Amino acid sequence: MFKFLHAADLHLDSALRGLEQYESAPVDAIRHATRRALENLVDLAISQAVQFVLIAGDVYDRDWPDYNTGVFYVNQMNRLRQAGIPVVAIAGNHDAANKMTRSLRAPDNVTLLSAEKPQTLHLDDYGVTIHGQGFASGAVLEDLSAQYPLAQAGSFNIGLLHTCATGGYDGHDPYAPCTIEGLKSKQYHYWALGHIHTRNEQLSGDPELPIVFPGNLQGRHIRETGKKGCVLVSVDDRHRVQRVEFQPVDVFRWHRCVVSAADAATGDDVVHVVDQALRALANQEGDCPLAVRVEIEGSSAAHDRMMAEPLRWTSEIRVAATDIRQSLWIEKVKCNTRPMARGESQIRDGALAELENLCEELLADDTQIAQLAEVLSDLRRALPAELLEGEMALQLDQPTRLRCYLAEAQGLLLSRLQTPAVGGK
C-alpha cells in the first residue's frame, strides 16, 4: 500500500484581491497566503509520509518581480527532498507564460515532465508509472491527452494533465480540452488534473476510476470560495484506489453569505438576520480567517430603507462582523432585495402609490429598459474615466445592471419622499 498527494494551481505570490482597502484587514498575511498554503502542503506530505507528490501545473502565477518567488518554491521542494519525497510536476499555462520559470534549478527530487510530448516516468520502488505533458506555451488548444500512451501492465498508472477537461467552467480558459471517454480509454488507474480551481472528485462518474480536480491550494478572491487544498490518495497492494481524501491547506477563506430579508421590516432587522448568518458561518469554519460577501435577497418591507442609505447599512453589517470576531471581514454587501409586491405595499394610494406603480412597470418592461440603456450609452461616453473603471464601474448601457441601478433609485426616492423633512410643516 502507498499514498501520494495530488495538488495543482499553487499560483505562488498571486495577490488576494478585494480586502486591501480595509484598514483592519491583515494585508501582509493576505499577501503571503499562497506561500503559507504551500508550506502547509509540504507539512502534510511529511506528516503523512507519502511516497510522492504530484503537481498538475501552475506553480507560478505570473512573471516574478524578483527571484524570491522561485527561491521560496525551491526551498519548499528541498524540504520534501530532505524527507525523501519525490515530486513530479508539469507546467501549466501560467508556468509556460512565465519568462523566469526555467531560470532556477529545481532540487533533484523534482521531475518536471516534458512540454514537447508525453513523457513517462517510472517510480519502481512503488510500482508506479506516471504519464504527463506540460504546456510549451501559454495557450494550448489541442487535446494533449490524445497522445498519451496506453497504461503499462503490472503498474499503477497515473495521468498528469493540465486541462479544462470538457469545458463549462466559468472563468477558466479552454486550454487542452479533452473528453472523459478519451481519458478512460488510456486505462489508467488515476487521472491527476489541474487548471480548474473548483474541486471535483467525481468527474468520471465511476468510483473505479478517479478523474480528479483538487482545486487550487488557496482561494484568492470571491470567485474562489470555500475550503481549498489538495487530495490525499491511498492505493492498496492490488493497485486499487482505496480513498481520495480532500485535505484543506488554505490559510484564508472566501465565502458568500446569502440571506433572506423577507421577514425584515426595518434595516435593523436585516442587520440582525445577517448577524445570525455570519455567526453560523464563523462557527462552521472554526479559526480560519474569513472574507465574506453578504448578499441580501427577497421581497422586503425594508427594501426602500436599505436602498436609501446603502453605505450606512453596509457599515452596520461590517461592525456586526467585527463584533463576531476580528478575523472576519466583509468583502462586499450586495442588497438584491425587492420592494413588497403591489398587494403588500404600505403605500396604498395617492401620488406615492402612482410613482411606485410607474417604477415597477418600468422595471418589469424589458423593452423600455433596453431603450433606456441605449439612450444612456451616450451619457456613459461623457462620464469621467474613474466612473468607468474597476469593479464599481457604472454600466449604464447594460440592461441587467441598469435594472439594478433603477431599483436602488426607486428605493431611495420612495424612502426620501416618505420621510418628513426636519423642521418641516
N, C-alpha and C positions, 0 to 999 in steps of 0.2 A: 504494500500500500504506500502511496505517496501523496503529497499535497503541493499545490502551487497557487500563486496569486496571479490574478489577471486584472490589470489596470489599463487605463487609457486616458488620453486627453488631460495631461497634467497641467498644461498651459502655464508653465512656471513664470512667475512675476507678471501675470496678467492682472490688470487693475480690477478691483471690485468697484463697480460703478453705482452711484446713487446715494452715498452717505457722506461724501467728502464735505458737503456744505453745512453739516450739522456740527455745532461746537462740541457736543457731548460724545460724538462718535469716536471710537479709538482708531484714528486714521492709520497709525503705524501698524497696528495689529491687522487691520483690514488689508493694508498694502502687502503684507507678508503672509497672508493666509495660504496662498498656494504652496509656499515653501514649508509651512508648518504641516500641511496636509501630506506632502511627500515625506517629511520626517516621520509622520505617523504611519505611513505605508511601510517604510523601512523597519520601524519598530515592530509592526505587526508581522512582517516576514520573519524577523529574527525570533520573536516570541513564539511564533507558530512552527518554527524550524522547517519552513517549506523547502522543497527541493529546488525550486527555481521560481523566477518572477517573469511574467510576460507583460510587455508594454506595447499596446496596439496603436501607437502613433501619437503625434502632437505632444511631445515632451515640452516643447517651447511654444511661445505664443506669437512672437514677432521678433524682428531683429533686436538684439540686446543693445541697450545704451552703452554698456561696457561688458567686460568679461565676467562680472560677478555672478550672473545668472548661470552661465556654463560651469563656472568653478563650483557653485553650490551643488549642481546636479552631479558633477563628478565626485564630489566629496560624499554624497549620499550613496552613490554606487560603490565607492570604496568601503563604506560601512558594510554593505552586503558582501563585498569581496572578503573582508575580514571574517565574516560569518560563514564563508564557504558557499554562498548562494549565487549561482549564475543568473544572469539577466539576458533575455532575448527580446529584442525590440525591432520595430520597423518605423520608418519615417512616415509621418502624416503630411497633410497638405501644408500645415503651418511650419513643420520642420523643413520641408523641401524649399519653402519660400524664404527661410531664414538664411541670410548670407553668411552667418557666423557658426552655424550648427556644426560644420565639419572642421572647425578650426581648433577644437580642443580634443585631445586624445582621451578616449574613454579607458577605464581600467580593463584589464584582460579578462575579467569575469563578464563583461558586457559584449554581446554579439549583436551588431546591427545588420539585419539581413539586407540583401541586395535590393536596390531600387531599379535595376535594369531588367531583371527577370526573376521568376520564382526561385527561391533558394531553399534547400532542405538541410536541416541541422539535426544531428543525432545526439541525444543525451543517453549514451549507452548504459550508464550506471542505473538508470531508471527505466530503460526500455521505451524511451520517448522519442518520437520523430516530429519535428516542428517544420511546417512549410509556411513560407511567407514571402511577401514582396512589398517594399515600401514605395513611397511616391518619389519619382525622379523630378517632378515639377510641382508647382503649387496648385495645379488644376489637372486632375487625371479623370477623364470622362469615359474611359473604356472599362470593361469588367476584368479587373486583374485576376480574379479567382478562376476565370475560364482556363487559364494556362497552368494552374496549379496541378501537380501530378496526383495520381491516384494514391490512396493510402498504401503504406507498406505493410505487408503481412507480418504478424508476430510482434507489432509495435503499437504503442498508444500514439495515435496520430492527431496532431493539433494543427488547425489552420489559423494563421495570424494575419489579419486583414483590416485595413483602414477603409471604411466604405459607408455609403449612405444606405446600403442594403437595397431594399425595394423602394426607397424614397418615401415621400409623405411625411417627413419630419420637418416641421416649421423651423426656419432659421438656420438650416444646415444646407450647405452647398451639395448639389447632386453628384458627388465625386465617387468614382469607382463603383457604379451601381452593379448589383448582382441579383440573382434570384435564389429563393430558398431551395428550390429543386436543384439548381446548379450546385449549391453548396453541399446538399445531401449526396449528390452524385459522386463526390470525391471519396465518400465512405470514411470520413474522418470520425474520430470519437468526440471531438470538441472543436468549436469554432470560437476563437477569441477575437472579437470585433472591437473597433474603435471608431471615432468620429462623431457619433450621435451622443449627446450629453445626457439623454434621458435613459435611465437604467431599464433594460428589458432582458429578462432571463428566459422568456418563453417564445422566442422568435420562431423556432422550428415547429412549435406545436407538438413536438414529440419528446417525451421525457428521456427517451433513449439517446437522443442527440441534442445536447445543449448547444444552441447558437446564441451567444450572449453579448449584449452591450452592457458593460458595467457602469456606464455613465462617467462623467468627469469626477476627478478627485475632490474638487472644491467648487461649489457654486459661486459665480462671480457677479450675478445681477438677478433681478426679479424674474427673469425668464428661466432661471435655473434653481427651482425651488426644491425644498425637502432635503433629506439626508443624501450625502454624496460620499463616494468611496470606491471600493474595489470588490472583487469576489474572491473567496477562498474556495478552491475546488479540491475535493478529495476523491481519489481514484483507488479502486481495490486491486487485488493481485490478478484479477481476470480482466483487467482493462475496462472496467465499467465505472462510470462516474457515479459515485455514491451521493455526493452532496455538492450543491453550488450555493454557497452562503454569502450573502451580502455583508460587507464589513465597512461601516462608516469610518472615515478618517478625517472628515472635514472639521474645521475649527470655527466656522461662522456659517450660519444657515439662513436662507431666504424663505419666506412664506407669504402666501396670500391668505388673508383672513376675511372671508365673505360673511356678512351678517345681514339679517333682515330687519328693516325698520318699520315693518307693517304694523306693529303694535305700539309704536312710539308716538306720543302726542307732542313732545317737545324735543328741542335739541339736547337737553339734559338726559332725556330718556334714551336717545340714540347713543350718547356717550356711555351710559350705563350698560347698554347691550354690548357695545364694542369692548368695554372693560371686562365684562364677563367672558367674552370670547377670547380675548387676549390672555386672561388668566388661565383658561383651559389649555391654550396653546403652550404657554410657558411651562405649565406643569407637565405636559406631554413631552416637551423637548429637553427637560432637565436643565443642566447648567450651560448648555451651548448658547453662545451669543446669537441673537436673532435680529434680523431686519425684516419687517413685516409691512406689506402693502394692505391697507384696510380698504375694502370695497363694500359700500353700504347700498343695499338694494331694497326694492319693494315699493308699493304704493303706500304713502305715509302722510299722516296729518302734519308731520314735522318737516315735510319737504320744503315748503316755502321758507321757513326759518333757516334751514340748513343752507339753502341756495342764497339767501340774503346775506349771510355772514360766513362764507366758506373758510376764510382764514381763522376766524375765531374758533369755529368748531374743530378745525384741523389742529389748532393749538391745544384745545381742550383734550383731544384724543392723545396728542403727544405727551401731555402732562400725565394723563392716566397711565400710559405705558411706562413712564418713568417711575410712577408710584409702585408698579408691579415689581419691576427690578431694573437696575441700572443698565444691564446688558441687553435691553430690548429697545430697539429703535424703530420708529415708524418711517418707512421709506417714502410713503405717499398715502394720502387719503383720497379715495375716489368716491364721490357721492353720486350714485346712479339711481337715486330714488325717483319716484314719480309722484305727482300730486294725486290726491284722492280721486277716485272715479267720480264722474259727474254726480251720481246719485248720493255719494258720500261727502261731497264738498261742503265745507262750512259756509261757503259763500252762496246764499240761496237766491238772491235777486239783485236788481239794481245794476249800476254801471260796472261794478267789480265782477259780477256774475257774467255780464256780457263780455268783458275783457278776457275773463278766464276761458269762456267758450271759444272766443276768437283764437286765443293762443293754442288751445287744444286742437282746434280744427286745422290750424297751420301745421302743428307738429305731426298730425296724422295724415297729412296730404303729401305724398311723395313727389307729386308733380310740382307743387308750389315750393317745396324745399329745394328741388333741383333747379328751378328757375331762379330762386333767391341765391343759390350757390353760384350760378352763372353770372348774376349781376355783381355779386361781391368779389368775384375773381379780379375785376378791375381795381377794386379798392385794395385787395391784397397786394397788388403790384406797387401800390403807393405807400405801403407800410414801411417803417424803418427796419433795417436788417435784423436788429435784436429781437423783433417780434416774429421773425420767420425762421429762426434757427433753434436747434436743440429740441429736447423732448416737449417743452412747453410752447412750441411754436404754434401760432394761430393757423388753422387750416380752414379758412372761410370758404374755399372752393370745393370742399369735400362734404357731400350731403350728410354722411353719418356724423361727422364731427360738428357740423353746423346745427344739426338737431340737438346735440348735447348743449351747445352754447345757448340755443334758444330756450331750452328747458331751464338752464341756470338763470337766464334773463327773466323768464316768466316768474320763477320763484322770488327773485329779488324785487321785481316790480310789484307783485301782489303783496309781498310782505311789507314793503315800504308804504304802499297805499293803505294798508290796514292798520298801520302803526300811527297813533295820534302824534302830531308834532308837539315837541316840548314847548310848553307855554302857549300853545295854540288855543283858539276859541272854538 
